[in-house]
């Protein structure tokens, strides 16, 4: 697909998660759906798409309460798998912005647990 359109869509999903916020009782369901879409875009050859995915991953991390991540085993497993991908990007992505953004995601995730 069009990288710019995919990037904007991924970015919008992250914004929706942030707007839903921690107080929403639907945050878990919404976050899981957003994570599924983001996960499907992880191997995009477009740095613009990977940047948008990383922005949205960070929005997910910030929006989800740490206690929810720790107590929902499925969510914890999904987030750990995503974080392995993010960690790989932090040292191996060809795009410097992606590497920087992945480090911010890792820091946000480690502060939640």
C-alpha angles and dihedrals in degrees: 000000000000108000094213092052092047091048093050091047092050090047091050091052090054090050091051091052091050092048091049086054134180094298094065114102087208095058094104094053093044092046093052092052092048091047090053092055093044091049090055089058098049096105096049112144089215116092089204090061093045090051091052091047090051091049090052093045088055090048089053092050093049094046097048116081111239091231090057092051091049097046101042104073094193092051092046091052092048092048092047090052091050090048091054088057091046091050090052090052091051091068106019110037114112091219115081093208091054090051091050093046092049090055089053089052091051091050092049092049094048090051090056096057 
